[in-house]
Amino acid sequence: YAIMHMEGNTYIVATRNDGIYLLYYNEKNPSMSVFVKRPSLIDGWLKDKEVYCGSKVGDNKYAFGSLKEGIIITDRSFNVLCKLNSGNGLQDDAVKNIFKDMNDNIWLSLNFGIDFYENNTPITFWKKNEGIKGIVENVITYKGSTFVATDKGLLKLNENNSKFEPTE
């Protein structure tokens, strides 16, 4: 469903049934090119959410669009950096195409419209529908987890659903 240049003659191939493959393209003799299965943490997501498209969206960043749950953005090792879906800002979960503009921002053609994601910014924006309750007083990342201190209490970002939840 997607082929993206990685580096040199290496390409990422995203499949719906088997996940990620790397294509080592042989320019001089294309029939000698080799596909190698690359087990990754996103293989299940590609299948379950029905991958539909993909695009390189920055230096060593790749976006994968799905029919069922928006997009994920990964690093070159296919670790998820970001998830965008109708639960955290997209109008629709069915992503038909991904386009990176000259400012490294992402435009998505959806089943029912177009969305814009400001990919090239150091700022993260969270809204109430992501579980933020109260007035945000501080944000910190500690041991790989994101915490938000509000006047209503301390919240921790659940990476699985991209929602903030009260800490215990």
C-alpha positions in Angstrom: 0.0 0.0 0.0 3.0 2.3 0.3 6.6 2.5 -0.9 8.9 5.1 0.6 12.5 6.0 0.0 14.6 5.3 3.1 18.2 5.9 2.0 20.5 5.0 -0.9 18.8 2.1 -2.8 16.7 1.1 0.2 12.9 1.5 0.3 10.3 0.8 2.9 7.3 -1.3 1.6 4.2 -1.2 3.9 1.8 -4.1 3.4 -1.6 -4.7 5.0 -1.1 -8.4 5.6 2.6 -8.8 6.5 3.7 -5.4 7.8 7.0 -3.8 6.8 9.5 -5.0 4.2 12.7 -3.4 3.1 13.4 -3.4 -0.6 17.1 -3.3 -1.5 16.9 -2.1 -5.1 19.6 -3.2 -7.5 19.9 -0.4 -10.1 22.1 -2.4 -12.5 20.0 -5.6 -12.4 16.5 -4.9 -11.0 15.6 -8.6 -11.1 18.3 -9.1 -8.5 16.6 -6.7 -6.1 15.7 -8.2 -2.7 12.7 -7.9 -0.4 13.4 -8.6 3.3 10.8 -8.8 6.0 11.5 -6.3 8.7 9.5 -7.2 11.9 8.3 -4.0 13.5 6.1 -2.8 16.3 3.6 -1.3 13.8 2.9 -4.5 11.9 -0.2 -5.2 13.8 -1.4 -1.6 13.4 -0.9 -1.8 9.7 -3.1 -4.9 9.5 -5.8 -4.0 12.1 -6.3 -0.4 11.0 -6.0 -1.2 7.3 -3.0 0.7 6.0 -3.9 2.6 2.9 -1.0 5.0 2.2 2.4 6.3 3.4 4.9 9.1 3.0 8.3 10.1 4.2 7.5 13.3 6.2 10.8 14.5 7.4 14.4 13.3 8.0 13.9 9.8 9.2 10.2 10.2 9.8 7.5 8.2 8.1 3.7 8.6 8.1 1.3 5.7 7.6 -2.3 6.4 6.8 -5.1 3.9 7.5 -8.8 3.5 6.7 -9.8 2.9 10.3 -7.6 5.0 12.6 -6.0 8.0 11.0 -2.2 8.1 10.8 0.8 7.2 12.8 4.2 8.8 12.4 7.3 6.7 13.1 11.0 7.0 13.2 13.3 4.9 11.0 13.1 2.0 13.5 9.2 2.2 13.3 8.8 3.4 16.8 5.6 5.4 17.0 6.2 9.1 17.5 2.7 10.4 17.1 -0.9 9.1 16.4 -3.5 11.3 14.7 -7.1 10.2 14.5 -10.7 11.5 15.0 -10.2 11.1 18.7 -7.5 13.8 18.9 -8.2 16.2 16.1 -8.8 14.7 12.6 -12.2 15.2 11.0 -12.2 11.5 9.8 -10.2 8.3 10.4 -10.0 7.2 6.7 -6.8 8.7 5.3 -6.6 8.4 1.5 -3.3 10.3 0.9 -0.5 12.0 2.7 1.3 15.0 1.3 4.3 16.8 2.9 4.6 20.4 1.9 7.8 22.5 1.5 7.7 23.4 5.2 7.6 19.8 6.3 3.9 20.1 7.3 1.5 17.3 6.5 -1.8 17.6 4.5 -4.1 14.6 4.6 -6.9 13.8 2.1 -9.6 12.1 4.1 -12.8 10.3 3.2 -14.7 13.4 4.0 -12.4 16.4 3.6 -8.8 17.6 4.0 -6.8 18.0 7.2 -3.6 19.9 8.0 -1.0 18.8 10.6 1.8 21.1 11.6 4.5 18.5 11.7 7.4 21.0 11.7 6.9 22.6 15.1 8.4 21.9 18.6 5.0 22.7 20.1 2.5 20.1 21.1 -1.2 21.1 21.5 -3.6 19.1 23.6 -7.3 19.8 24.0 -10.1 18.9 26.5 -11.1 15.9 24.3 -7.7 14.4 25.1 -8.5 14.3 28.8 -7.1 17.7 29.9 -9.2 18.8 32.9 -8.7 22.2 34.5 -6.1 24.9 33.9 -2.7 23.6 32.8 0.0 24.8 35.2 3.0 22.7 34.1 4.0 19.9 31.7 7.0 17.5 32.1 8.3 14.4 30.5 9.8 12.1 33.1 11.2 8.6 32.4 9.5 8.6 28.9 6.1 9.5 30.2 4.3 12.9 29.8 2.7 14.4 32.8 0.4 17.5 33.1 -0.2 19.4 36.3 -3.5 21.2 36.4 -5.5 22.8 39.1 -7.7 19.6 39.1 -4.7 17.2 39.7 -1.9 15.4 38.0 -2.6 13.7 34.7 -0.5 11.2 32.8 -0.6 10.6 29.0 -1.7 7.1 28.1 0.3 6.3 25.0 -2.1 3.6 23.8 -5.1 5.9 23.4 -3.4 9.3 23.4 -5.6 10.5 26.3 -4.6 12.0 29.6 -5.7 10.0 32.7 -5.5 10.8 36.4 -2.5 9.4 38.2 -3.0 7.1 41.2 
